[in-house]
Structures are given as structure tokens and as C-alpha cells.
Amino acid sequence: MGGFEDDEPPSKRARASSVESASLPDSFSFSKSANPLGSTMARPLPSQGKEVMVGSKGVIKKDEFVRIITKTLYSLGYERSGAVLEEESGITLHDPMVNLFREQVVDGNWDSAVATLNKIGNLDENIVKSAAFLILEQKFIELLRNDNVMGAMKTLRSEITPLGVNRKRVHELSTCMISCSPQQLFLGFSKLGIDSSSSRLKLLEELQKVLPPTVMVPERRLENLVEQALTVQRAGCYFHNSIDGLSLYVDHQCGKDHIPSRTLQVLRAHRDEVWFIQFSNNGKYLASASNDKSAIIWEVGEDGELLLKHTLSGHEKSVMMVAWSPDDCQLLTCGQEETIRRWDVESGKCLHVYEKHGIGFISCAWFPDGKQILSVLTDQNFYIWGLDGKEVDSWKGQRSTKTSDFAVAKDGKLIISMNGESTILLFDRETKQERLIEEDKTITSFSLSEDGDFLLINLVTEEIHLWNIRIDPICVNRYSGHKRTRFLIRSCFGGSEQAFVASGSEDSQVYIWHRATGDLIETLAGHSGTVNCVSWNPANPHMLASASDDHTIRIWGAKKASLKLKDVGSSSCSSNGIHANGKAHGNGFVHQCNGNSTK
């Protein structure tokens, strides 16, 4: 290719002073008397022998295990199944006193619920106060909802305030009642983060966060345990690159055969070096840019086979790069120091040509709203354009190298661009804050991760550096092994959760590293010329594409893939109507930049 020269949460336990305890409502008698029901759920009984354990390791308490399963059944709506499990196992989900407490909360019997709460044995005093605060706050809100302002005020003064819990919230509630009109009251509460329409079932969920799990089993506890187990398995899977996600039926473990390392297709429609490729955001298309002055849109079939959809002709010079719109309905192509053209993906028609007299474009990108595009021109300036071609904004940039890469973060605020031979500028358009990434050697290209938090930087020293740019930029990993002496080589993130890094190389191979460890895990041979660019399908972690000076694009898949090797465009006329000379495609049209089509 072209040369490159060298505030306090409800669950927080607040301690009340002796004065505060003395001013509590009569329903609070924090006695240490025994629970008359003798519940094993509320307080432990004297030891009656060794606990029954289940599981091959003998570390799971049967009582807890059954209760969590019962809780899950009820949460999923299987009421009868939950009841049957309680009856058959003899292990109840809740103590009768707790069941009564829950019923009182759901029925809105607030005073009774507070009294019953105090009767549940072996509860810490501060836990009871925090739980009572939640109950009485709900009572307060419902009284206001029923236009009983005096009743709400009485509850706030004589029941909530004496608890001595969450004084800040009590002050906020009082201030809101005094300063807000009746019509604005709930609006004022919403600003405090209080949902006036909160249901009583929601209150129960909040109470479960405060009360010990032995009293009320937390919501979704089984789901949380399973998710933790899957997360541990995922973290321990070195080659994790799964399409279908993790299964509960078997322990998860990906092999090296999940990494795309087998050539599935060779695309030969370009007549010269292929300099740039990029999959669409939804993974349904691949766009390629070539030294033959054309760009091609390839469509990814349901079976994973790529078919030529449109050949985009009209540039007078080599096409340097392409950029997909956020909705993948349009494509930008940028000629080498020439113009930018915007194309309709479905029809292949040219919708607009962006040009500035006497100045050439060298790179382009979309803003996240899909209504504006950003470009870099040979005059070293940045320009923002509306889709209609009108210039919206511009500012002076610094371009002292042939590197034209830049990126726009998904929030549309952060713009990443070159700021010299070995410096990258992170510019926040909203705050005007500037941050710099400074390398010791010349930067040749860079690419932004999908989450916008990391940057891959290719250097002339045959190294790729991974930078975390979330706050203060810091280099967190390095990758090496590929070859680069003269040309611009591009790398990319890819795979499941973008756990891998891939790069082209001047030795005609594709290199794949483990992103976290930096280990080189695959070297893919097949091309006969420099591999200029790679792109990993964002929707299919098993699909990787590479573009080369040998005029071809290779599609790599996992070794388990069933798609047979196919040459697209290598014969006089393939089954999909693609001709070897690259001048026609499946529908028989070559699309020109003026929007006309010729048969």
C-alpha cells in the first residue's frame, strides 16, 4: 500500500444515642426476651446435631439451599411449586412471624408491621430502626398520596424523627413539606429520589436489603450465585470467544479452535491493493477500500458467506478508508487527498460529494447522531459537515505526519486525533479539556475500542500499545511480533467482549494476541502480500477479515466452522454473478458517484 516514512443508604447501620432511644415510640421495646415461636429462621436453636449438607464437596447447607430454591420458585411465579417444596421438604421459606410481617407490609398495616418487626428475635437494634424507617417513610408517602397532610406531618414528627435514623432525609422531607405547595409536593419528592408511586412490593425488596438473609432470603439470590459461578468460569477461560454465551449444563471452556484461524473465503473483486476494510456496526456488511479507486460493499449472508453487494466507483484517486453510519444505512468513502462521498448502502447510489476547493480530504468519521460527519483535510484543519454538505464548524489541527487516523467517541464529545509525530490529542468538545498521549516513537495508526475506554496505537518500532484513556491516559499493555518497516499497518480489537487484538503485517500474515496477557496466540498465513488492515466482525466473534496488497480480502473463521473455502470473484462468473474483473456484481450494476447506474 502507500508508504509511510519512518449519602447514607437505608441499609447503613446508624447508631442512636441513649437520648434518641429514650424518645422512641412505645412499639419499640428492644428486649432480649426469647422469641415465643422458637423460630430457626429468626434465631438459631440450640445445637441438635450436625447440619445436613448437600453437594459433592459437602459445603452447601441443605436448609439454606432449599430455602433459596423455594424463594426462586416464588420469584418466578411458580407459587404452587414453591408451596409444595416447603411442604415436602419441611423447610419453610419464612418463619410465621416473618410471614405475618410481610402480609402487614403488603396490606399497609404500618403500625402493626412496626410492632411485629420488633418481635422478630435476635435482630440488631440499628437494623430494626433502619427497617422501621423504610416502613414509616412508605406510610408517610401514602398518607400524602391520599391528601392526608396532617397525618403525614404527625408520622414524620412523632414516628420517623424519634428513630434518629437518616437525619438528612428527615430534614429533606420536612423542608419539602414546608416549602412546596400541595401541587408541587410530589415533584419535590422526586427531586429527592423518592418515587411517590413506589409499590409495597418494592418496599419489601428494600426491607430484604436491610434485614439479615436468615430472616428474609434476598431477592434473586440463586440467580446471583449462578451468575457469580459463570463469571468465574468466564474469567478462567483463556480462549473465551463464544457466540452462544455460557451454558448452565456444562462447565465453560473454550479451546483455541474458537479463534478465527481458518480461511473460509477469499474475495478477489478488487483489481489492486486493498488498503482498508471495516465491518458494519451490526456485522451484516463489510466495506473495503482499494488502490483501484473503488470501494466495495459485501453482504454477510445468514450462513456466514460474503456476497458482493455493490461496487462503488467514481473516485479519481485511491480510496483510503471507509466509515459506516451509526445505523449502517450509509457509508462514507474517502479518496486520497481528494473528496468524501456518501453512499446509500441498500441502493448503492451516491447521495452526496463533499469537497473543498483546492483542498483534499484525508480522513472522515460519523458523529453518533448520524446527522453530521467530521473530516480532516490537507490544510491540517478539522471540518464538521451537515449531511447536506454545509460546513457547520471547523478548527485548526496539527498534522505533521502522514497518519490521518482520528476517532469520535460514542458520546460525540470526545475527538481523538494526531497531534504530532508521536502524540495523540484527546479533545472534549463540551468542556474544551485536552489530554495527551505521548509515545516515545512515531505513531503510524490507532483504533478505538467499542466502549471508548481504550486505544490501540501502532508504532514504527513494530509494537502495538494499549492505552486506557478513561481518565488519565496510561499504557496498560504491549503487543509485538508482527513486521512493519515501510507501510501503514492497522490493528483492531475483536472477539467476544473484544478480548483479543489482531493486526496486519508486512510478512503477509495476520497476528492475534490475547488482549489481557499480551501473549501471541495465532499467526495466520495465506496472503501473498503485505496485510494492511484487519477487521473483526462485531456481531460474530468467529469472523475476522484481512486486506492485503495481493488484491484480496480473506475471511477467517473458527476451525469448527462448517463453511467451505470459497473464492469470490476468482472465476469468470460465480454462482452469485460476480465477475473476475470486478466490474459487475450480483445485480449486474456498477454504481457511479453521480448516482447513476450503468448496465
Disulfide bonds with the S-S distance in Angstrom:
none
